[in-house]
Amino acid sequence: MHSRTVFFVSDGTGITAETFGNAILAQFEMKPRHVRLPFIDTVDKAHQAVRQINHTGEVEGKKPVVFTTLVNMEVLKVIQEGCKGMLLDMFGTFVHPLEEELGIKSHHRVGRFSDVSRSKEYTDRIEAINFSLAHDDGQSNRDLAGADVILVGVSRSGKTPTSLYLAMQCGLKAANYPLIPEDFERRQLPPALVPFRSKIFGLTISPDRLAEIRAERRPNSRYASIENCRMEVSEAEAMMRRAGIRWLSTTTKSIEEIATTILQEIRPEKLVY
């Protein structure tokens, strides 16, 4: 049973409101019900949002928590005057004091995606996602020189989600390669990767956790057996040590923590947020 309803109200996608709001809510031991109200970009929609928020408060007998990133002042005024929830206006909290300190007015632009047709950063981000998908799991050796980072590790150690996170959140072209038995027999990195050693970062994982993950996909297989997982992890870590590759264990780390560590270590020239 949820302890409180939390609304995320925005005149754009609501991604900023939800990301910021969730970061704050994570500090509290509670399981709120999330309600997303994106594209609240007219007064009429704002009145509808107010009715929904207030009705929820009446039914539950508790004030809803409302995170907003509304830019349109007319729309925001409707929410401020009519909402009976606990209102946390994030742009008002941070943008207005910055305007005063910097002595300039903000763009008051709705969302970071409002002018994507003219945004080089957005275009680069799409190219990075396409690159990472094309170079997932060693599918292609083409244009590895264009990669910002190349992840290596045993199968199911977290390479694909980390690559996509780096592409989507940072605009980085991230390739990833699985280390397989043939590599362990040669005791060398895949030949295609050797010229790009400075871009390589390794991911490893505890054998027990690896066996659990693999068993969900292929139960009762040699691939998922604890003996095989121990062997592959041991061989992969030994190979990365011999090659002088930086690496970390993903066993207890989130994708965000893994990506941040990689960025600190690799320090790619192009960083887009």
N, C-alpha and C positions, 0 to 999 in steps of 0.2 A: 504494500500500500504506500503510495507516495505521501510525503509529508507536507508538500506545498506545491502549488502550480507556479511555474515561471514562464513568463511571456518574453519573447524576443521580437521587438517591433522595429521595423526599418522601412524606409522608402526605397531601399535597394534590395539586395539578395538576403540581407540579414546575417551574412557570414561573420562580419566584424562583431556585431552584437552578440552572436552566439559564442564565438570564440572567446571574447573578452569575458562574457558572463559566465561561461563554463569554467574559465580559469579562476574566477573569484569563488564560484560555488564549490569548487574542488577543495576549498579550505574548510568546508563544513561537512560533518557526518550526517548526510541527509540524502534522500533519493527523490528529488523533485520531478514533477511531471513537466515536460517541456512542450510548449506550444509556440510554433513559429508563425509569425505574421509578417511576411515579406511584402514588398511592393505596396506599402500603405502610403500612397503618393497623392491622395486627394483628401479633401475635408470629409467627404462622404465616407470614404474608407476608414478614416480616423474615427468617425462617430460609431461605425460598425465595430471597430476594434475596442472602443471604450465600452460598448454594450457587452461584448463578449468577456472582457476582463472583469467588469463589475458583476456580471451574472455569475461568473466562476467564484468570485469572492462571496457572493450571497449563498450559493449552493454549498460551498465548502466551509463557510464560517471562518475563513482565514484570508487575510489580505494576500492577493497574488503579488509576486515580485515581478517587476516589469523593467527589462533592460531595453533602452532605445538608442538608436543611432539616427534619429530623424534630423534631416537637414532643413526641410521646408518648414519655415517658422509658423505658417498658418496651420499646418498639420500638427506640428508639435504643440501648439497652443491648445488645440482640441484635446489632445492627450493629457496635457498638464492640468487643464481645468476640469476635465470630466472623469479622469481615471481615479478610482478609489483604491488602487493597489499601491505598493511601495515603488515609486518611480525612480529609476536610476538612469538619468540622461547622460550618457557617456560623452557625447560631443560637447554638450553644455559644460560638463565638468572639466574637460581638458582643452577644447578648442578655444573657448572664450578667454580663459586666462592667458593662453599662448598668444592670442591676438593682441592683448594688452601688453604683454611683455615684449613681443617682437615689433609691435607698432605697425603691423600690416593685417589686413583682413584675409581670412581663409577663403578658399574657392567656394565653400558651401556646396560642394559637388556631391551628387547622390552616388555613393558607392565607388569602388575603385575600378569597376568595369564599365563605367558610363561612356567612355570614349575609346573603346578598344580598337576601332578602325584606325586610329591615329597613334596607337601605342606600340612602340617598338618593343617594350618590355613584354607586352602581352604576346606579340608575335614570336618573340624569342622563347617564351614559355611554351607555346604550342609546338614549336620546332623541337624543343627539348623533350617534351612528352613523346612525340613521334619517334625521336631518336632512341629514347629509352625503351620504347615498345619494340622497335626493330632490333635492338641489341640485347633483348632480354634472354637470359639463359643460354648465352653463347650462340644465338641464332645467326648472327652475322659478324664477319670480321671487317666489313667495309667501313672506311672512314673512322677507324679507332683513333686516328690522330686528332679528330675533332671532338673526342670525348673530354669532358672536364674531370671525370673520375671513372675508374673501372673497379667494380666490386668483385671479389673472388671469395669462394667458400664452398663448403659441401652443400649438396642439395637440401633445401628447406632450412637454411640458416638465416633467412631474412633478407636475401639480396634483392628480390623483385620488389617487395613493398618499399624498401629503402630507396631503391633506384627511382621508383615512381614518385615518392615523396620529394626527393631532391629535384626532380624535374618539375613537379607541379608547384611546389612551394618556393623553390629557389631558382628555377629556370636553368638548371644545370643539365647538361647532356651526360647521363649516367648509364654506362654499359654494365652488364654483369655476366660473369662466367662461372659455371659450376666446376669445381674440382672433382674429377672422376677417377676411377681405378687406373685407367691408362696413364693419367698424370702421376699417380703415386708410383706406378711401376717404373716410369722414366725418372722419377724423383726430380721433376722439373715443372715449371709453370707451362701452361699451354703456349706453344711457340709463338702464336699470334700476339701474345701479350708482352713478350719480353722487351720489345722496343719501347714500351710505354710504362716501364716499371715505376717511374716517378708518379704516375697517376693512379697506381693500384692501391687499393685498401682492402684488407681482408676481414671477413666476418667468420666467427666461429660460434660454437654453442655447446652446452654440456651434452654428453652422449645420452643421458637419461631423458632430457627434454627433447632432444632430436628424435629419439625412438618414439616418444609419445606423439609428436607431430606427424611422423611418417606413418605410424600405425593408424592414424585417422584416415589416411589416404590409401594405404595398402596394408591392411591388417594381416598378420601371420605371414609376412614375407621376409625374405632375407634382407631386403632393402631396409626394413623397419626393425630388424633384430638388434638387440642391445650390443651384441658382439660386433656386428658390422658397423654400427654407429660409433662404437669406441674406436675401431680400427680407422675409419674414415676421418674422424675428428683428430686423432693422434697424428695420422699421416699429413693431414692438411696443415695443422699447426707446425709440424716439423718442417714442411715445405716452406711455409711463410717465414719461419725463422731463418732458414738457409738463404732465402732470397732477400732477406732484409726488408720484408714488407711489414708495414704497420698494420695492426689488427686489434680487434676487440671481441669480447664475447657478448652475444645478443641475448643470452639466456634470461636475464632479468631486466633488460632495458627496453624502453618504448622506442618506436620508430623515430620519434622526435629526438630522443637522447642519442640514438645511434647516428642520425644525420648530423646533429650538432657536433658530435665528436669528430666525424669525418671532415666536416668543414674546417674545424680547428686544425686538423692535421694536414689535410691536403691544401687548404687555402687556395682554391681555384681563383684565377685572375678575374673571371666574370662571376659576380654574385648579383642575382636579381631577386628582390623580395617583393 
